[in-house]
């Protein structure tokens, strides 16, 4: 009888461990990762889950585009309706690497590499904001998506961009982007790791 009780206790303990695995004992707390980040990470590193172009349903307010070149962390060159255009991402700003008269800023290379990785990862579309289609340099202003996932939101969430370039509000995604930016701030991700690096006017700090 005693053996049966002991055996039952061992089985019960094993069942509890199976449903409640041991927590990380290092004391580190990982930030909560959004579903969108998981999507990009699984495609980038596992090569799985990529949506086929024929399966992608493009919303009516988005336009299909073809990547020509990645310029930097927040700018790409694309072909749209047979014409080559430069597209500046709406509402985000990444550290500068190619601006005349300015040094290469910290995290500029990382932002460029991540942007390039994202836009080469699937079918590209872009969406305009009413009344904000071009900037003073003649670049198209747009929200850009890869397989329906926002590139701007991913760059903000991963700490490669700040919310900026707000020319003529209101914007339909501004509040959403602010929320995503705050996620990166709270978790001190990338550009938010350095005190006073991010300012209201841009970034302060150059690559040595």
C-alpha positions in Angstrom: 0.0 0.0 0.0 2.9 2.3 0.9 4.5 1.7 -2.4 1.3 2.6 -4.3 1.0 5.9 -2.4 4.7 6.8 -3.1 4.3 5.8 -6.8 1.2 7.9 -7.1 2.9 10.9 -5.6 5.8 10.6 -8.1 3.4 10.4 -11.0 1.5 13.5 -9.8 4.7 15.5 -9.4 5.8 14.5 -12.9 2.5 15.7 -14.3 2.8 19.0 -12.6 6.3 19.5 -14.0 5.0 18.7 -17.5 2.4 21.4 -17.4 4.4 23.9 -15.4 8.0 23.8 -16.6 10.7 25.3 -14.5 11.2 29.1 -15.0 14.4 30.6 -16.1 16.7 30.7 -13.1 19.1 33.4 -14.4 16.8 36.1 -13.2 16.5 37.7 -16.6 13.1 38.9 -17.9 12.7 38.8 -21.6 10.4 41.4 -23.1 7.1 40.2 -24.6 7.5 39.7 -28.3 4.6 40.6 -30.6 3.2 38.2 -33.2 4.4 40.4 -36.0 8.0 40.1 -34.7 7.7 36.4 -34.4 6.5 36.2 -38.0 9.6 38.1 -39.3 12.0 36.2 -37.1 10.7 32.8 -38.2 11.0 33.7 -41.8 14.5 35.3 -41.5 16.2 32.6 -39.5 14.2 29.4 -40.3 13.2 30.1 -43.9 9.6 29.0 -43.1 6.2 30.5 -43.3 6.9 32.8 -46.3 3.6 33.8 -48.0 3.5 33.0 -51.7 2.7 36.0 -53.9 -0.3 34.2 -55.4 -1.7 33.7 -51.9 -1.3 37.3 -50.8 -4.5 39.3 -50.8 -3.7 43.0 -51.2 -6.0 45.5 -49.4 -7.7 48.1 -51.6 -5.7 50.9 -50.1 -2.3 49.3 -50.8 -0.4 49.3 -54.0 2.0 46.5 -55.1 5.6 47.6 -55.6 8.9 46.0 -56.6 12.1 46.7 -54.6 15.0 48.2 -56.6 17.4 49.3 -53.8 17.5 49.8 -50.1 18.9 53.3 -49.5 19.1 53.3 -45.7 17.1 52.5 -42.6 13.9 54.4 -43.6 14.2 54.8 -47.4 14.0 52.5 -50.3 13.9 52.8 -54.1 11.0 50.9 -55.8 9.3 50.3 -59.1 5.7 51.3 -59.1 3.5 51.1 -62.2 6.6 50.9 -64.4 8.3 54.0 -62.8 11.3 54.1 -60.4 10.5 56.1 -57.3 12.2 56.8 -54.0 10.0 56.0 -51.0 10.5 57.6 -47.6 8.8 55.7 -44.7 6.0 57.8 -43.1 6.2 58.6 -39.4 9.6 57.0 -38.6 13.2 58.1 -38.6 16.4 56.0 -38.3 20.0 57.1 -37.7 21.7 58.8 -40.6 24.4 57.1 -42.7 24.3 58.9 -46.0 23.1 62.5 -45.3 25.5 65.1 -46.8 27.6 66.9 -44.2 26.6 64.5 -41.4 28.6 61.7 -39.8 27.5 58.1 -39.8 25.4 57.9 -36.7 25.3 55.0 -34.2 22.9 52.2 -35.2 22.7 53.6 -38.8 24.3 50.5 -40.3 22.2 48.2 -38.1 19.0 50.0 -39.1 19.9 49.7 -42.8 20.7 46.0 -42.6 17.4 45.3 -40.8 15.4 47.3 -43.2 17.1 45.6 -46.2 16.5 42.2 -44.6 12.8 43.0 -44.1 12.0 44.4 -47.6 13.7 41.4 -49.3 11.7 39.0 -47.3 8.4 38.8 -49.3 5.9 40.7 -51.4 6.0 44.5 -51.0 3.1 46.9 -51.0 2.7 50.5 -49.9 -0.1 52.7 -48.7 -0.4 56.5 -48.9 -1.8 58.8 -46.2 -4.3 61.2 -47.5 -2.7 64.6 -48.2 0.8 63.3 -47.5 2.1 61.7 -50.7 5.4 63.5 -51.3 8.1 65.4 -49.3 10.1 68.4 -50.3 12.7 66.2 -51.9 10.2 64.7 -54.3 10.2 61.3 -52.5 7.0 59.3 -52.1 5.8 59.2 -48.5 4.2 55.8 -47.6 3.5 53.0 -45.2 5.4 49.9 -46.5 4.4 46.3 -45.9 6.0 42.9 -46.5 3.4 40.2 -46.9 1.0 42.5 -45.2 3.2 43.2 -42.2 4.2 46.8 -41.4 7.9 47.5 -41.9 7.7 50.7 -40.0 6.1 49.0 -37.0 8.8 46.3 -37.0 11.6 48.9 -37.1 10.0 50.8 -34.2 9.4 47.7 -32.1 12.9 46.4 -32.5 14.4 49.8 -31.6 15.9 50.8 -35.0 13.6 53.8 -35.5 11.9 56.6 -33.6 8.5 58.1 -34.4 9.1 61.3 -36.4 8.8 62.9 -39.8 5.3 64.2 -38.9 4.6 66.7 -41.6 0.9 67.2 -41.9 -1.2 65.4 -39.2 -3.5 63.7 -38.5 -2.2 60.3 -39.3 -4.2 57.1 -38.9 -1.2 55.1 -37.5 0.5 57.7 -35.4 -1.1 56.6 -32.1 -0.3 53.0 -32.9 3.3 53.8 -33.7 3.7 55.7 -30.5 2.6 52.7 -28.6 5.0 50.5 -30.4 7.8 53.0 -29.8 7.1 53.0 -26.1 7.4 49.2 -26.0 11.0 49.6 -27.3 11.7 52.4 -24.9 10.5 50.5 -21.9 12.8 47.5 -22.9 15.8 49.7 -23.8 16.1 48.1 -27.2 18.9 49.2 -29.5 18.7 53.0 -30.0 17.0 53.3 -26.6 20.0 51.7 -24.8 22.1 54.9 -24.9 21.1 57.8 -22.6 20.2 61.0 -24.6 21.0 59.4 -28.0 17.4 59.9 -29.2 16.2 63.5 -29.2 13.1 65.3 -30.6 15.3 66.5 -33.4 17.1 63.3 -34.3 20.0 61.3 -32.9 23.2 62.4 -31.2 26.2 60.3 -31.6 28.6 59.2 -34.4 30.4 56.0 -35.2 34.1 56.5 -34.1 
